[in-house]
């Protein structure tokens, strides 16, 4: 069964209350020759480059009439695409389209059991902190985006005053500090019971990361520093942190995300799953499937129409009270995408007939 038609969309969906005003989503719609449709999504800083880099010729040779051939291809990570976000986009669309055509779940495609996973955590920053709203939402995990100012200590103090000591509070940083600045800031936060600090210095400052990990007195989670399995190996070998945050668009989809997650857990390090701000239910569903296959210690994303004024999936893939996300079942990504919502929010569409 071949791919018959490809639609590539650039979406801008209004946010409810967060700046910038709109999301930036790249969505891929595949139609197989039997009429089956599947969707993929990625997010990247330079959306135009994703649109221009997409070449439908990479999909033309794909032809799967047997589910075993398809699962063998997917598990091998045989999608030869430059660029992690673009690879993620194509991989998710193939999983969704052929999974539906063959009646296969994500777990069957990758031969992984679906297990329990932790609740989603709330994400906020000191400038927009609303402790009462976070408390009412029932979160048991929070990530505060902070810098090294005194106002950040006030934000941490306010969180602890409302939530008490039980809630896990992690810190997301600007990743522009020097190692000395990061160490001083993190040591100043430790009285508030910090669970972890994410990417405190720039991606390529390996010496600085190693110093912070050894001296700051808190678990350091790598994000931008690790965008591939080899970078994960290097980070672990060089003792750059105590764990890795895996995001599907960042690392290139399920196959590299699973490999990195396995590596991290084999070494007894912290495994986190992050998300892209403004992701739709397509990418959020994939993140939830990844969580079910890898049991992360911290999980982000799946805000759906809590953040977006309208999600493209029906229903929206969003967590409930306490950050609880219900399992997503069914073939492919297990979601229903409303085509009219994509059309309503698209700012560009490119169509290819194969």
C-alpha positions in Angstrom: 0.0 0.0 0.0 1.6 3.3 -1.1 1.1 6.9 -0.1 -1.2 8.6 -2.5 -1.3 12.2 -1.3 0.6 14.4 1.1 -0.6 17.7 2.7 1.9 19.8 4.7 0.5 22.6 6.9 1.9 25.5 8.9 -0.6 26.3 11.7 -0.9 29.3 13.9 -3.5 28.6 16.7 -4.2 31.4 19.2 -3.2 30.9 22.8 -5.7 31.5 25.6 -3.4 33.5 27.9 0.3 33.0 27.0 2.6 35.1 24.9 3.5 34.8 22.1 -0.1 35.0 20.8 0.0 32.0 18.5 1.4 28.5 18.3 3.7 27.4 15.5 2.9 23.9 14.4 3.9 21.9 11.3 1.4 19.2 10.6 1.7 16.4 7.9 -1.3 14.6 6.5 -0.7 11.4 4.7 -3.4 9.7 2.6 -2.7 6.0 1.6 -4.0 4.6 -1.7 -6.9 2.8 0.2 -8.0 6.2 1.6 -6.6 5.7 5.1 -5.4 9.0 6.6 -2.7 9.7 9.2 -1.2 12.8 10.8 2.2 13.8 12.2 3.4 17.0 13.9 6.6 18.6 14.8 7.7 22.0 16.2 11.0 23.7 15.5 12.4 27.2 16.0 12.6 27.8 12.3 9.3 26.6 10.8 10.0 27.9 7.3 13.1 25.7 7.1 10.9 22.6 7.9 8.5 23.5 5.1 11.3 24.0 2.6 13.3 21.0 3.7 10.4 18.6 3.2 10.8 16.5 0.1 7.9 14.2 -0.8 10.3 12.1 -2.8 11.4 10.5 0.5 8.0 9.0 0.8 7.5 7.8 -2.7 9.4 4.5 -2.3 7.5 3.4 0.8 5.1 0.6 0.1 3.8 -1.7 2.8 1.3 -4.4 2.2 2.2 -6.5 5.2 2.1 -5.3 8.8 5.3 -7.2 9.7 7.2 -5.4 6.9 6.0 -2.1 8.3 6.9 -2.8 11.9 10.3 -4.1 10.9 10.9 -0.9 9.0 9.8 1.3 11.8 11.7 -0.5 14.6 14.9 -0.3 12.6 14.6 3.5 12.4 15.0 3.3 8.7 13.6 6.8 7.9 16.7 8.4 6.4 15.9 12.1 6.9 18.2 15.0 7.9 16.8 17.1 10.7 15.3 15.8 13.9 12.0 17.8 13.8 11.4 16.8 10.1 12.1 13.2 10.9 9.7 13.3 13.8 7.0 14.8 11.6 7.3 12.0 9.0 7.7 9.2 11.5 4.5 10.1 13.4 2.5 10.4 10.2 3.7 7.0 9.1 2.8 5.5 12.5 -0.6 7.0 12.4 -1.5 6.2 8.8 -0.1 2.6 8.5 -1.1 1.9 12.1 -4.7 2.6 11.2 -4.4 0.7 7.9 -3.1 -2.4 9.6 -5.0 -2.0 12.9 -1.8 -1.6 15.0 -1.3 0.4 18.1 1.9 2.4 18.8 2.8 -0.3 21.3 2.5 -3.1 18.7 4.4 -1.1 16.1 7.4 -0.7 18.4 6.9 -4.0 20.4 6.7 -2.2 23.7 4.2 -2.8 26.5 2.0 0.1 27.6 2.6 0.7 31.3 1.6 3.4 33.9 3.2 6.8 33.9 3.4 9.7 36.2 1.0 12.7 36.2 1.7 15.7 34.0 3.4 18.6 35.7 2.4 22.2 35.7 4.7 24.7 34.0 4.8 28.4 34.9 7.3 31.2 35.5 7.9 33.8 38.2 6.4 36.6 36.0 3.0 34.9 35.5 2.9 32.8 38.7 -0.6 32.1 40.0 -0.1 29.7 42.9 -3.8 29.5 43.7 -4.6 28.4 40.1 -1.9 25.8 40.2 -3.1 24.5 43.5 -6.7 24.3 42.3 -5.6 22.3 39.3 -4.2 19.7 41.7 -0.7 19.4 40.4 1.7 17.2 42.3 4.7 18.3 40.1 5.6 21.9 39.0 8.3 23.4 36.9 9.1 27.1 37.4 11.0 28.9 34.8 13.3 31.1 36.7 16.5 33.2 36.5 18.7 34.2 39.4 16.8 37.2 40.7 15.4 37.7 44.2 11.9 37.6 42.7 12.5 33.9 41.9 13.1 33.1 45.5 9.9 34.9 46.3 8.1 32.6 43.7 9.6 29.5 45.3 8.6 30.7 48.8 5.1 31.3 47.6 4.9 27.8 46.0 6.1 26.1 49.2 3.7 28.2 51.3 0.7 27.0 49.3 1.7 23.4 48.3 3.8 22.4 51.3 6.9 20.2 51.0 5.2 17.3 49.2 4.9 18.8 45.7 8.0 18.3 43.5 9.3 21.6 42.2 11.8 21.7 39.4 13.4 24.7 37.8 13.7 25.5 34.1 16.4 28.1 33.3 17.3 30.4 30.5 20.4 28.3 29.6 22.5 31.5 29.2 24.4 31.5 32.5 28.0 30.8 33.2 28.8 27.9 35.4 29.6 30.2 38.3 26.3 32.0 38.0 24.4 28.7 37.8 26.1 27.3 40.9 25.4 30.4 42.9 21.7 30.6 41.9 21.0 26.9 42.4 22.6 26.9 45.9 20.4 29.9 46.7 17.3 27.8 45.8 18.1 24.6 47.7 16.4 25.7 50.9 13.1 25.4 49.0 13.5 21.8 48.2 14.4 21.8 44.5 13.8 18.5 42.7 15.9 19.3 39.7 17.3 22.2 37.5 17.0 21.9 33.7 19.8 23.1 31.3 21.3 25.8 33.5 24.2 26.7 31.0 24.3 26.7 27.2 24.1 23.5 25.2 27.8 23.2 24.2 29.4 24.3 27.5 30.3 20.8 28.5 32.9 21.8 31.0 30.5 24.2 32.6 27.7 21.6 32.8 30.1 19.1 34.4 31.1 21.7 37.1 27.5 22.6 37.8 26.5 18.9 38.1 29.3 18.3 40.5 29.1 21.4 42.6 25.6 22.9 42.6 23.9 20.4 45.0 20.9 19.7 42.8 20.1 17.2 40.1 20.9 18.7 36.7 18.7 17.7 33.8 20.1 18.1 30.2 17.7 19.3 27.5 19.3 21.2 24.5 22.6 19.5 25.2 21.1 16.1 24.1 19.4 15.9 20.7 20.6 12.5 19.6 21.6 9.1 21.0 25.3 9.8 20.5 25.0 13.1 22.4 23.3 11.2 25.2 26.2 8.7 25.3 28.7 11.6 25.4 26.8 13.4 28.1 26.7 10.3 30.3 30.3 9.5 29.7 31.4 13.1 30.6 29.1 13.2 33.7 27.3 16.4 32.4 24.1 15.9 34.4 21.9 13.6 36.4 19.3 13.0 33.7 18.0 13.8 30.3 14.8 15.5 29.1 13.5 13.8 25.9 11.2 15.7 23.5 10.0 14.0 20.4 10.6 16.9 18.0 14.0 17.6 19.5 15.4 14.0 19.1 13.6 12.9 15.9 10.6 10.8 16.9 9.8 7.5 18.7 12.8 5.5 17.6 15.6 7.8 18.9 13.4 8.8 21.9 13.1 5.2 23.0 16.8 4.5 22.5 17.8 7.5 24.6 15.2 6.6 27.3 16.6 3.1 27.5 20.1 4.3 27.7 19.4 6.8 30.5 17.5 4.2 32.6 20.2 1.6 32.1 22.6 4.0 33.7 20.3 4.8 36.6 19.8 8.4 35.6 16.6 10.5 35.6 14.4 10.2 32.6 12.1 13.1 31.8 9.7 13.7 28.9 9.2 17.3 27.8 6.9 18.9 25.3 6.8 21.7 22.8 4.9 24.9 23.8 1.6 25.0 21.9 1.7 21.4 20.6 -1.6 20.1 19.3 -3.2 16.8 20.2 -1.2 15.1 17.5 2.2 15.6 19.1 0.6 15.4 22.6 -0.8 12.0 21.9 2.6 10.8 20.7 4.2 12.1 23.9 1.7 10.2 26.0 2.4 7.0 24.1 6.1 7.6 24.7 5.4 8.0 28.4 3.4 4.8 28.6 6.4 3.0 27.0 9.1 4.4 29.1 7.7 5.4 32.5 9.4 8.9 32.9 10.0 10.4 36.3 8.7 13.8 35.1 6.2 14.4 32.3 5.2 17.7 30.6 2.8 18.7 27.9 -0.8 17.7 26.9 -2.2 21.1 27.7 -4.5 20.9 24.7 -7.3 23.4 24.8 -6.3 24.5 28.3 -3.6 26.5 26.4 -4.8 26.6 22.8 -8.1 28.3 22.0 -8.9 25.3 19.9 -7.1 21.9 19.6 -7.2 20.1 16.2 -8.1 16.8 17.8 -11.6 15.8 18.9 -11.6 15.5 21.9 -8.6 17.6 22.8 -5.7 15.5 24.1 -5.4 17.2 27.5 -4.8 16.1 31.1 -7.4 16.3 33.8 -7.3 17.4 37.4 -4.0 16.6 39.1 -2.3 16.3 35.7 -3.8 12.9 35.1 -3.8 11.9 31.5 -6.0 9.1 30.4 -4.5 6.3 28.2 -5.0 6.8 24.5 -6.2 3.6 22.8 -6.8 2.6 19.2 -4.7 2.1 16.1 -2.1 4.6 15.0 -1.8 7.5 17.3 -5.4 6.8 18.5 -6.7 10.3 17.8 -9.4 11.9 15.7 -8.2 15.1 13.9 -10.8 17.6 12.8 -9.8 18.6 9.2 -11.9 21.8 9.4 -9.9 23.0 12.4 -6.6 22.5 10.5 -8.1 24.5 7.6 -9.3 27.2 10.0 -5.8 27.8 11.5 -3.5 27.1 8.6 -1.3 29.9 7.4 0.3 27.9 4.6 -0.5 24.6 2.9 1.5 22.6 0.4 0.0 19.6 -1.4 1.8 16.8 -3.2 0.4 13.9 -5.2 2.7 10.9 -5.3 
